[in-house]
């Protein structure tokens, strides 16, 4: 069983930065950040493989967001720069049950955090 706890969300102005963290307990595999904005479906933001560091990003955050993980601390991060109003959402950390390579498919992720709110004012 894996438990995930996100932190680092908040209210910022457009153009500012935030760093999200996700502390995990238990064995994790590929991990990812998803987000769900008001009235929208949950969408993949960024993912990272378990061991070789491969990453994947949705097009709208490429060049602005960076995903990383510290396996020694069992912690996932999302550095978000140049934030835009459209980045406003609840951000969720997720860990795959079996997959070690990153995937954008939500159903591949077995474990989810409770979410952290990110609000960007324009």
N, C-alpha and C positions, 0 to 999 in steps of 0.2 A: 504494500500500500504506500502511495506517495501523497504527501500533503504539500500544498503550495500556498505561500502567503506573499501577496504583492504589497509593495509600498512605493511611495515616491510621487504619487499623483498630486494634483493640486490645480490652482487657478493661476494662469499666467497670461501675459499679453502676447499678441502675435509677434513673432520674431525671436521670442525668448526660448529658453531651453529647459528641459526636465530630464531627470534620469530615473527610470523605473527599475526596481529590484524585485526579484522573486526568489525567496528563500525556500528551498526544497528539503524535505526530509524523506529518506528512502532512496531507492535506486531510480535514477532518471535515465531516459534515452534521448531521442531527439526532442528538442524543446522549441517553443514558439510563443510569440505574442499575437493575440487576436484582439480585435476591438469591435465594439457595437455602439454606433452613434444613435441619437434619438430617431426613432422610426425606421431604423435600418437593420438589416440582417448582420449577424456576426461575420466579420471578414478577417482573413489572414493579413497580418502586418509584416512579420519577419520571423524567420526560423533558423535554427542552427543545429547541425548534426552533433552526435554525441562526442565523437573523438577527433575527427579530422578537420573540424572547424569550418566546414562548408556552410555557407549562409545563403539565404534566399530572402528577397524583399518584394513586397508589392510595389508596382511602378510608382504610385503616388508618394512613397516615402524614400525612394532611392536617392542617395546623396544627402539626405537630411537625418535619417535614423541609422543607428548602428546597434546591432545585436551582438552580445558577447556572453560568455559563460565562464565561470571559475569553478571547475570541477572539484578542486580541493575544498572550496567553501560550499559546494553544491548550490550555487546561486547563479541566476540568470539576470541579465541586465538589458535595458533598452535605453540608449542615449538618444534623446530626441532634440534636435536643433532646428532652428528656423521654423518654429511651430506656426501652424495656420489655424484659422477658425474651424476649418473642415477636419482637423485632427481631433476635435472635441468628441469624446467617447468614453465609455468604460473600457479599460484595457485589462485583458485577461492573460494570465500566464498558463501555459499548458505543457504537459509532458506526455510523450507517446508511451503506450504500453509496450509495444514490441519493436517499433521502427527505430533504427539508430540513425538513419539518414533523414534529412529534413523533408517534410511534405507539407503541402498547403491545405490538405484535406482535413477538415475539422474532426471527422469521425475516426481518424488515425490517432487522435490524442485521447487518452483514457482519463487523465487526471487534469483537473482545472482548479485554478485559484478562485477566490471570491470576487476578484475584480477591484480595480482602483480607478477613480474618476479623474479624467484629465479634461480641463475646461480651458479653452483658449479664447480670449476676448480680442475682438478686432478693433 
